[in-house]
Amino acid sequence: MYKKIRYMTLECLVSYFCTSFFNVGIKNASNLITYLSIVIGFLLSAIAILFSSKLRNLLLAEKASRAENKWYQLIDDYLVVIVVALIVIVLANINFSNINHIKLLKIYLKLIPEFLKKWDSFLLSISMTLTLEFILILAILFKNLKYPINDD
């Protein structure tokens, strides 16, 4: 799971640099919150369906590269994406207008190049990262749905 978090952090930093450099971003945070809420709802529904199916036992029996078995790997991936999405929803609701009153942050902000100080680019980079991770989880999900199940 920690490898996944490190990978997502690197992916987010690269996309943040790119979105800041090209001056693109999310202007309306409520659309991002709606999108992430739909993604979280889909992920929770998918994991609930998998949990109650016979496919869960097959995934528990299969070895995985990053976890004890494929079921645990899938659950870890779901957990990371959902937690990061919830953090982004909280961050999208924070008002950073009073940030200049904190001396330490003022010093820190002076060290950052001007084109990297864009909140909307930051939100876009995180949403791009979450979308990519969501697509990867969907690929795993649909790959797992191809397992033959004995319907006795």
C-alpha positions as a printed NumPy array, in Angstrom:
array([[  0.   ,   0.   ,   0.   ],
       [  2.874,   2.394,   0.751],
       [  4.323,   1.854,  -2.723],
       [  0.953,   2.855,  -4.124],
       [  0.92 ,   6.05 ,  -2.039],
       [  4.466,   6.949,  -3.122],
       [  3.555,   6.304,  -6.753],
       [  0.43 ,   8.464,  -6.485],
       [  2.417,  11.266,  -4.816],
       [  4.991,  11.276,  -7.615],
       [  2.239,  11.144, -10.217],
       [  0.459,  14.052,  -8.536],
       [  3.635,  16.166,  -8.357],
       [  4.376,  15.636, -12.048],
       [  0.818,  16.485, -13.064],
       [  0.833,  19.529, -10.73 ],
       [  4.004,  20.83 , -12.348],
       [  2.5  ,  20.298, -15.814],
       [ -0.871,  21.894, -14.998],
       [  0.841,  24.874, -13.356],
       [  3.278,  25.302, -16.228],
       [  0.49 ,  25.206, -18.846],
       [ -1.759,  27.376, -16.664],
       [ -4.761,  25.043, -16.533],
       [ -6.842,  24.162, -13.515],
       [-10.246,  23.598, -11.966],
       [-12.186,  26.82 , -11.475],
       [-15.27 ,  25.308,  -9.829],
       [-14.485,  23.042,  -6.88 ],
       [-18.108,  21.921,  -6.569],
       [-17.827,  20.036,  -9.882],
       [-14.75 ,  18.248,  -8.549],
       [-16.593,  17.335,  -5.348],
       [-19.528,  15.979,  -7.364],
       [-17.197,  13.952,  -9.598],
       [-15.275,  12.475,  -6.666],
       [-18.503,  11.682,  -4.816],
       [-19.728,   9.7  ,  -7.816],
       [-16.378,   7.873,  -8.046],
       [-16.434,   7.025,  -4.329],
       [-20.016,   5.778,  -4.629],
       [-19.111,   3.587,  -7.579],
       [-16.064,   2.141,  -5.809],
       [-18.013,   1.353,  -2.649],
       [-20.811,  -0.273,  -4.665],
       [-18.328,  -2.353,  -6.655],
       [-16.515,  -3.566,  -3.55 ],
       [-19.828,  -4.424,  -1.867],
       [-20.886,  -6.502,  -4.863],
       [-17.508,  -8.268,  -4.943],
       [-17.621,  -8.897,  -1.204],
       [-20.948, -10.698,  -1.442],
       [-20.047, -12.758,  -4.514],
       [-18.267, -16.083,  -4.946],
       [-15.473, -14.213,  -6.691],
       [-14.164, -13.09 ,  -3.29 ],
       [-13.127, -16.649,  -2.394],
       [-11.249, -16.991,  -5.688],
       [ -9.425, -13.709,  -5.095],
       [ -8.54 , -14.803,  -1.56 ],
       [ -6.942, -17.957,  -2.989],
       [ -4.887, -16.143,  -5.68 ],
       [ -1.397, -14.842,  -4.881],
       [ -0.663, -11.19 ,  -5.587],
       [  2.481,  -9.161,  -6.116],
       [  1.899,  -6.388,  -3.558],
       [ -0.219,  -8.118,  -0.923],
       [ -0.98 , -11.482,   0.652],
       [ -3.587, -12.251,  -2.017],
       [ -5.505, -10.495,  -4.801],
       [ -8.455,  -9.655,  -2.551],
       [ -6.222,  -7.76 ,  -0.093],
       [ -4.448,  -6.006,  -2.954],
       [ -7.763,  -4.874,  -4.413],
       [ -8.989,  -3.674,  -1.014],
       [ -5.723,  -1.751,  -0.448],
       [ -6.061,  -0.054,  -3.836],
       [ -9.667,   0.873,  -3.12 ],
       [ -8.717,   2.222,   0.32 ],
       [ -5.967,   4.489,  -1.013],
       [ -8.115,   5.985,  -3.772],
       [-11.12 ,   6.562,  -1.497],
       [ -9.054,   8.152,   1.295],
       [ -7.237,  10.464,  -1.119],
       [-10.553,  11.414,  -2.752],
       [-12.025,  12.276,   0.65 ],
       [ -8.974,  14.403,   1.497],
       [ -9.363,  16.258,  -1.809],
       [-13.036,  16.913,  -1.045],
       [-12.02 ,  18.441,   2.299],
       [ -9.228,  20.492,   0.695],
       [-11.583,  21.781,  -2.004],
       [-13.795,  23.232,   0.724],
       [-11.027,  25.083,   2.59 ],
       [-10.743,  28.832,   2.127],
       [ -7.081,  29.786,   1.805],
       [ -7.671,  33.547,   1.603],
       [ -6.045,  34.199,   5.016],
       [ -2.859,  32.296,   4.228],
       [ -0.772,  35.493,   4.045],
       [ -1.221,  36.098,   7.786],
       [  0.879,  33.075,   8.725],
       [  4.556,  34.133,   8.716],
       [  6.055,  30.699,   8.113],
       [  3.824,  30.112,   5.104],
       [  4.662,  33.577,   3.74 ],
       [  8.373,  32.705,   3.828],
       [  7.685,  29.334,   2.24 ],
       [  5.535,  30.874,  -0.495],
       [  8.358,  33.278,  -1.413],
       [ 10.607,  30.304,  -2.181],
       [  8.149,  28.742,  -4.639],
       [  8.18 ,  29.951,  -8.256],
       [  5.127,  32.04 ,  -9.122],
       [  3.704,  29.61 , -11.683],
       [  3.467,  26.852,  -9.02 ],
       [  1.245,  28.874,  -6.651],
       [ -2.048,  27.887,  -8.258],
       [ -4.695,  26.155,  -6.171],
       [ -6.852,  25.281,  -9.195],
       [ -3.874,  23.551, -10.835],
       [ -3.298,  21.605,  -7.639],
       [ -6.923,  20.401,  -7.592],
       [ -6.711,  19.451, -11.259],
       [ -3.507,  17.478, -10.726],
       [ -5.009,  15.535,  -7.84 ],
       [ -8.189,  14.831,  -9.799],
       [ -6.091,  13.631, -12.764],
       [ -4.146,  11.319, -10.445],
       [ -7.331,   9.959,  -8.878],
       [ -8.89 ,   9.434, -12.288],
       [ -5.867,   7.458, -13.464],
       [ -5.919,   5.347, -10.291],
       [ -9.661,   4.854, -10.701],
       [ -9.097,   3.578, -14.241],
       [ -6.385,   1.197, -13.008],
       [ -8.712,  -0.145, -10.299],
       [-11.46 ,  -0.608, -12.885],
       [ -9.032,  -2.579, -15.044],
       [ -8.236,  -4.825, -12.063],
       [-11.931,  -5.167, -11.259],
       [-12.927,  -6.208, -14.768],
       [ -9.915,  -8.51 , -15.051],
       [-11.037, -10.23 , -11.842],
       [-14.559, -10.589, -13.186],
       [-13.19 , -12.919, -15.883],
       [-12.374, -15.624, -13.315],
       [-14.488, -18.741, -13.822],
       [-16.819, -19.304, -10.898],
       [-18.394, -22.62 , -10.032],
       [-22.071, -21.747,  -9.53 ],
       [-23.04 , -24.819,  -7.518]])
